[in-house]
């Protein structure tokens, strides 16, 4: 499916044979960038047009994806030559940061679809102690109009640097540094999520997230901290109701994890989920769209997880953009699901065995999970049974769960219908029970063995 768009672009695929492992997602198009890797991806919508903003190694690439079958590159804005690029937007401006340095690149997107866009590099102003150079990631509190820059420059120790965008979004104004005093490398913030003056920071090297009241930018108040399962906290994203925080750990055999933060003094791990259990795959970035977590997993592409019941996370969609499998940080860097049309875009660092970045355009179908929850007990004593196996038969892949210490289990799947559930445990007679599963509904099932 390849047709020439620009000399920099390889062919655009027009036909594609979807793998059987791809669920509730439809391939629309792919663009390959020869000899240029791609990092994260963001989006921008204006005047009925949807634009993907790609973190190309040579600078931000803007692609019109209004027609998802025929994406058209508008322009590449030159930037530092670096694998690492992160992009966010505020109003009609894009902000690009990189480990390649040069501070914060600010691009005025109001001129689109013209390729002639104004941009400049901001490296600090006012009382900033040193010029800004390298930044690893950023997030924008769009509610309050502040940009938070993370990682990068050694003079900041990778701490959060805060910039006011309200007076003039094209010319940020330095406000402060969040001068934390965590031990070791704990002050380095790899990424974070900020809304309405509350920051949820990912302290990757010490493996925890922090919740911080940023109302007074010169005197932030630490509310709480919480370790994450892989102890390498990569990114955070908040639920729409602000009661659940989702985290990722950038290590082999990692998880997307949900934490109840409704009481910050008593944070609780609700559930965690892997894209492809047993594959050693690495989770990268998650973003929350309504009741769904859309998450990039390096060698597994991206997944869609129903998070309506955050204590029972269920994968209901996925698309594998990468030919390889297993651990390590190759493949899908980022995914963006927030376009009004519903179109999803994703970026591969490069295709397997090449230095050619890949940009993917897809259409998702957001399907509610079918939930199965209950308790397994000893039929004679009534005592709860832990370690019992619960399998929903004739599903691909097999849906299975194990009961916990209180005999409780929670599982689910995307497919509705009439199924047989087999419950078993060594030393007990197995039981098979017919169950009717419905999308968006909980089916309770208690079994005595």
C-alpha angles and dihedrals in degrees: 000000000000129000127163115261104161131350089254092057129080120217122306113235114235101175126041136175106220118221117245088239093065111097132196092345130106124207114232108167146336132206122197122207110206115223093355124101123213127222126182127346134216135173143230130192128197138151093001094307126114119209129192115214109208125196098227119184089242096043144302114319119207117207126182106224097171086121099042092198094059111031113186125207112229102184146322113233108215116244141154114313102248141128090230119079129152125184136191133166137223120185105319096337132096121208117205125190132179146179082236089077133223094127122250116346110211117200123190105220095184091098095064134158084035112087090218100095128162117238141158141175118253115203101170145295142202116012098354106140096220137007114273115247119149122031122174101197143347142200131193125219093217091182093062101021102241129135119216118202119199137196123348120085115074093214090068094042086233091292122150114279115199127212130185114229097176103089094047121351090198090059111040118206121221113238110169151311121252097235102203123179103206115150123260114350093340094113092065110097113199098188140332150183122239130187131163093350096309117115125201104196128195109218096193103182096050093038104236143102125227131207113215133183103225097179090117102043091196094050110032117185120223108223102180147324132221133187118231125223098257094039090227102094108198109170142353134207130183128229119242092253092048091234099105130050120201120207140184131207115209097219136104115280091017136161145226101231134197121209127190104229097166086113105035090194090061109035114181131199104231104181144326132209140192126213095223113007114218095020096096089232123170124230117217121172131003129192128184122229109182106297095349134084112212108197137179116225111188103230095017099057109224137324136208114216125188104230097177088114100036091190088061110042113190126189108227102167143017144164123202108216096174131072095213130072140201134046135337131067106287127118129023113036102175148356131202120202104167104096113124089235091058093241114151122212126193137181131217116203085224139326117267112292096001142085091232117120119218131214116199129197119196143164116227130205109213105216122183116236125251107231128211117185137158149110133285117211142171107265093216104042100023089227116146116258119221122197095033115148119235115191129177100212127223095025126130110246096021112255108223140156139175125229117246131228093287092048091253124138135180125191142141147166142211097247119087125204145083112317140168117240118204118201118191143162132175109268094023134088111255120242128209119200130181113233133184111218122198130189112257094011135105117230110198117212124177116181131191116205 
